[in-house]
């Protein structure tokens, strides 16, 4: 597991670089559907894009691991990030996995970036936290009703900027991938 914690969210960094972007509100169910559609496009294409997926927790990644096994047959540049809970570690296999500290801002974010020659898109979101005055005796919202704010776009410039931000984060966690990460952005 990575020892460092990055306190700036990917969404904040993206908005600082591209301040013209406007946030939208999404529910988890919408993000799941959008992510699956983006992944399906990768699977249906002959393109070999960079794919970067950030899961808040290992358990969310485990629900999608079979999809990423298939996606890895399409590209040598597949990166999956998650906060470990049991067995998730940083390693190289069919695709790169990147474990980050649960205290990192990535644990509150949902990202999927696809940067290819023919198809580019990204989903960059952070979870909207409940009010600090939220009563503790009230049950938390259902998982599907969790809310996120962020950006979903097919704009290649936004996808490329997001990929650069995420690849820089990956380099922080996995410096041994420096050359592979550089080759992915060429």
C-alpha positions as a Markdown table, in Angstrom:
| # | Residue | x | y | z |
|---|---|---|---|---|
| 1 | Unk | 0.0 | 0.0 | 0.0 |
| 2 | Unk | 1.2 | 3.5 | -0.7 |
| 3 | Unk | 2.5 | 5.5 | 2.2 |
| 4 | Unk | 1.6 | 8.9 | 1.0 |
| 5 | Unk | -1.7 | 10.6 | 1.1 |
| 6 | Unk | -2.5 | 13.2 | -1.5 |
| 7 | Unk | -4.9 | 15.8 | -0.1 |
| 8 | Unk | -6.0 | 17.5 | -3.3 |
| 9 | Unk | -8.8 | 15.9 | -5.2 |
| 10 | Unk | -8.4 | 15.1 | -8.9 |
| 11 | Unk | -11.6 | 17.1 | -9.6 |
| 12 | Unk | -10.2 | 20.2 | -7.8 |
| 13 | Unk | -7.0 | 19.9 | -9.8 |
| 14 | Unk | -8.9 | 19.5 | -13.1 |
| 15 | Unk | -11.1 | 22.6 | -12.3 |
| 16 | Unk | -8.0 | 24.6 | -11.5 |
| 17 | Unk | -6.5 | 23.7 | -14.9 |
| 18 | Unk | -9.8 | 24.0 | -16.8 |
| 19 | Unk | -11.9 | 26.5 | -14.9 |
| 20 | Unk | -14.6 | 26.8 | -17.6 |
| 21 | Unk | -15.9 | 23.3 | -16.7 |
| 22 | Unk | -19.2 | 23.2 | -14.8 |
| 23 | Unk | -20.1 | 20.5 | -12.3 |
| 24 | Unk | -23.2 | 18.3 | -12.5 |
| 25 | Unk | -24.8 | 16.2 | -9.8 |
| 26 | Unk | -24.9 | 12.4 | -10.3 |
| 27 | Unk | -26.2 | 9.5 | -8.3 |
| 28 | Unk | -24.2 | 6.3 | -7.9 |
| 29 | Unk | -26.7 | 4.4 | -10.1 |
| 30 | Unk | -26.0 | 6.9 | -12.9 |
| 31 | Unk | -22.3 | 6.7 | -12.5 |
| 32 | Unk | -22.4 | 2.9 | -12.6 |
| 33 | Unk | -24.4 | 3.0 | -15.9 |
| 34 | Unk | -22.1 | 5.7 | -17.4 |
| 35 | Unk | -19.0 | 3.7 | -16.4 |
| 36 | Unk | -20.4 | 0.5 | -17.9 |
| 37 | Unk | -21.2 | 2.3 | -21.2 |
| 38 | Unk | -17.7 | 3.7 | -21.4 |
| 39 | Unk | -16.2 | 0.3 | -20.7 |
| 40 | Unk | -18.5 | -1.3 | -23.2 |
| 41 | Unk | -17.3 | 1.1 | -25.9 |
| 42 | Unk | -13.7 | 0.2 | -25.1 |
| 43 | Unk | -14.6 | -3.5 | -25.4 |
| 44 | Unk | -16.4 | -3.0 | -28.7 |
| 45 | Unk | -13.6 | -0.9 | -30.3 |
| 46 | Unk | -10.4 | -1.8 | -32.0 |
| 47 | Unk | -8.7 | 1.2 | -30.4 |
| 48 | Unk | -6.1 | 0.5 | -27.7 |
| 49 | Unk | -6.7 | 3.4 | -25.3 |
| 50 | Unk | -5.3 | 4.3 | -21.9 |
| 51 | Unk | -7.9 | 3.3 | -19.4 |
| 52 | Unk | -7.7 | 4.6 | -15.8 |
| 53 | Unk | -10.3 | 3.6 | -13.3 |
| 54 | Unk | -10.4 | 4.8 | -9.7 |
| 55 | Unk | -12.6 | 2.9 | -7.2 |
| 56 | Unk | -13.1 | 4.3 | -3.8 |
| 57 | Unk | -12.7 | 0.9 | -2.1 |
| 58 | Unk | -11.5 | -2.5 | -3.0 |
| 59 | Unk | -15.0 | -4.0 | -2.7 |
| 60 | Unk | -16.3 | -1.8 | -5.4 |
| 61 | Unk | -13.4 | -2.8 | -7.7 |
| 62 | Unk | -14.1 | -6.5 | -6.9 |
| 63 | Unk | -17.6 | -6.1 | -8.3 |
| 64 | Unk | -16.1 | -5.0 | -11.7 |
| 65 | Unk | -12.8 | -7.0 | -11.7 |
| 66 | Unk | -14.1 | -9.4 | -14.5 |
| 67 | Unk | -14.8 | -6.4 | -16.7 |
| 68 | Unk | -11.2 | -5.1 | -16.3 |
| 69 | Unk | -9.8 | -8.5 | -17.0 |
| 70 | Unk | -11.6 | -8.3 | -20.4 |
| 71 | Unk | -10.6 | -4.6 | -20.9 |
| 72 | Unk | -7.0 | -5.5 | -20.4 |
| 73 | Unk | -7.1 | -7.6 | -23.5 |
| 74 | Unk | -7.7 | -4.4 | -25.5 |
| 75 | Unk | -4.8 | -2.3 | -24.1 |
| 76 | Unk | -1.5 | -2.5 | -22.3 |
| 77 | Unk | -2.3 | 0.7 | -20.5 |
| 78 | Unk | -5.0 | -0.2 | -18.0 |
| 79 | Unk | -4.7 | 1.2 | -14.5 |
| 80 | Unk | -7.0 | 0.4 | -11.6 |
| 81 | Unk | -6.8 | 2.3 | -8.4 |
| 82 | Unk | -8.5 | 1.4 | -5.1 |
| 83 | Unk | -8.2 | 1.7 | -1.3 |
| 84 | Unk | -7.3 | -1.8 | -0.1 |
| 85 | Unk | -9.6 | -3.5 | 2.3 |
| 86 | Unk | -8.3 | -7.1 | 2.2 |
| 87 | Unk | -6.1 | -8.4 | -0.7 |
| 88 | Unk | -5.8 | -5.4 | -3.1 |
| 89 | Unk | -2.2 | -4.4 | -3.6 |
| 90 | Unk | -0.1 | -2.5 | -6.1 |
| 91 | Unk | 1.1 | -4.9 | -8.7 |
| 92 | Unk | 1.7 | -5.6 | -12.4 |
| 93 | Unk | -0.3 | -8.3 | -14.1 |
| 94 | Unk | -2.7 | -8.2 | -17.0 |
| 95 | Unk | -3.2 | -4.6 | -15.9 |
| 96 | Unk | -1.6 | -2.3 | -13.3 |
| 97 | Unk | -3.2 | -2.1 | -9.9 |
| 98 | Unk | -2.5 | 0.9 | -7.6 |
| 99 | Unk | -3.3 | 0.7 | -3.9 |
| 100 | Unk | -3.8 | 4.1 | -2.2 |
| 101 | Unk | -4.2 | 5.0 | 1.4 |
| 102 | Unk | -7.8 | 5.0 | 2.6 |
| 103 | Unk | -7.1 | 8.6 | 3.9 |
| 104 | Unk | -6.3 | 9.8 | 0.4 |
| 105 | Unk | -8.8 | 12.1 | -1.3 |
| 106 | Unk | -9.2 | 9.3 | -4.0 |
| 107 | Unk | -11.2 | 7.4 | -1.4 |
| 108 | Unk | -14.0 | 10.0 | -1.9 |
| 109 | Unk | -13.8 | 10.1 | -5.7 |
| 110 | Unk | -15.0 | 8.1 | -8.8 |
| 111 | Unk | -13.0 | 8.4 | -11.9 |
| 112 | Unk | -12.9 | 6.6 | -15.3 |
| 113 | Unk | -10.8 | 8.0 | -18.1 |
| 114 | Unk | -10.5 | 6.6 | -21.6 |
| 115 | Unk | -8.0 | 8.2 | -23.9 |
| 116 | Unk | -7.7 | 6.7 | -27.3 |
| 117 | Unk | -7.1 | 7.6 | -30.9 |
| 118 | Unk | -10.8 | 7.3 | -31.9 |
| 119 | Unk | -12.6 | 7.5 | -28.6 |
| 120 | Unk | -11.9 | 9.7 | -25.5 |
| 121 | Unk | -14.1 | 10.3 | -22.6 |
| 122 | Unk | -13.9 | 10.8 | -18.8 |
| 123 | Unk | -16.0 | 10.8 | -15.7 |
| 124 | Unk | -14.4 | 12.8 | -12.9 |
| 125 | Unk | -16.5 | 12.9 | -9.7 |
| 126 | Unk | -16.2 | 13.3 | -5.9 |
| 127 | Unk | -18.8 | 12.1 | -3.4 |
| 128 | Unk | -21.0 | 14.8 | -1.9 |
| 129 | Unk | -20.6 | 14.4 | 1.9 |
| 130 | Unk | -23.6 | 14.5 | 4.2 |
| 131 | Unk | -24.0 | 17.6 | 6.3 |
| 132 | Unk | -21.8 | 17.6 | 9.5 |
| 133 | Unk | -25.1 | 18.3 | 11.4 |
| 134 | Unk | -26.5 | 15.0 | 10.1 |
| 135 | Unk | -28.0 | 13.1 | 13.1 |
| 136 | Unk | -26.1 | 9.9 | 13.9 |
| 137 | Unk | -29.3 | 8.0 | 14.8 |
| 138 | Unk | -30.6 | 8.4 | 11.3 |
| 139 | Unk | -29.7 | 5.6 | 8.9 |
| 140 | Unk | -27.2 | 6.5 | 6.1 |
| 141 | Unk | -28.6 | 6.8 | 2.6 |
| 142 | Unk | -28.9 | 3.6 | 0.5 |
| 143 | Unk | -25.7 | 3.0 | -1.4 |
| 144 | Unk | -27.5 | 3.6 | -4.8 |
| 145 | Unk | -28.7 | 7.0 | -3.5 |
| 146 | Unk | -25.1 | 8.3 | -2.8 |
| 147 | Unk | -24.5 | 11.6 | -4.6 |
| 148 | Unk | -21.5 | 12.8 | -6.5 |
| 149 | Unk | -20.6 | 16.1 | -8.2 |
| 150 | Unk | -18.4 | 16.1 | -11.2 |
| 151 | Unk | -17.9 | 16.1 | -14.9 |
| 152 | Unk | -18.7 | 13.6 | -17.7 |
| 153 | Unk | -17.5 | 14.6 | -21.1 |
| 154 | Unk | -16.3 | 13.3 | -24.5 |
| 155 | Unk | -14.0 | 16.4 | -24.9 |
| 156 | Unk | -10.6 | 15.0 | -25.8 |
| 157 | Unk | -8.7 | 17.9 | -24.1 |
| 158 | Unk | -10.5 | 17.3 | -20.8 |
| 159 | Unk | -9.9 | 13.5 | -21.0 |
| 160 | Unk | -6.2 | 14.1 | -21.8 |
| 161 | Unk | -5.8 | 16.6 | -18.9 |
| 162 | Unk | -7.6 | 14.1 | -16.6 |
| 163 | Unk | -5.4 | 11.3 | -17.8 |
| 164 | Unk | -2.3 | 13.4 | -17.1 |
| 165 | Unk | -3.4 | 14.2 | -13.6 |
| 166 | Unk | -4.2 | 10.6 | -12.8 |
| 167 | Unk | -1.0 | 9.2 | -14.4 |
| 168 | Unk | 0.9 | 11.7 | -12.2 |
| 169 | Unk | -0.9 | 10.3 | -9.2 |
| 170 | Unk | 0.0 | 6.8 | -10.2 |
| 171 | Unk | 3.6 | 7.8 | -10.6 |
| 172 | Unk | 3.5 | 9.0 | -7.0 |
| 173 | Unk | 2.3 | 5.7 | -5.8 |
| 174 | Unk | 4.2 | 3.5 | -8.2 |
| 175 | Unk | 7.4 | 5.2 | -9.3 |
| 176 | Unk | 8.6 | 2.0 | -10.9 |
| 177 | Unk | 6.0 | 2.6 | -13.6 |
| 178 | Unk | 7.6 | 5.9 | -14.7 |
| 179 | Unk | 8.6 | 4.8 | -18.2 |
| 180 | Unk | 5.4 | 2.9 | -18.9 |
| 181 | Unk | 3.3 | 5.9 | -17.8 |
| 182 | Unk | 5.4 | 8.2 | -20.1 |
| 183 | Unk | 4.9 | 5.9 | -23.0 |
| 184 | Unk | 1.2 | 5.8 | -22.4 |
| 185 | Unk | 0.8 | 9.5 | -23.0 |
| 186 | Unk | 2.7 | 9.6 | -26.2 |
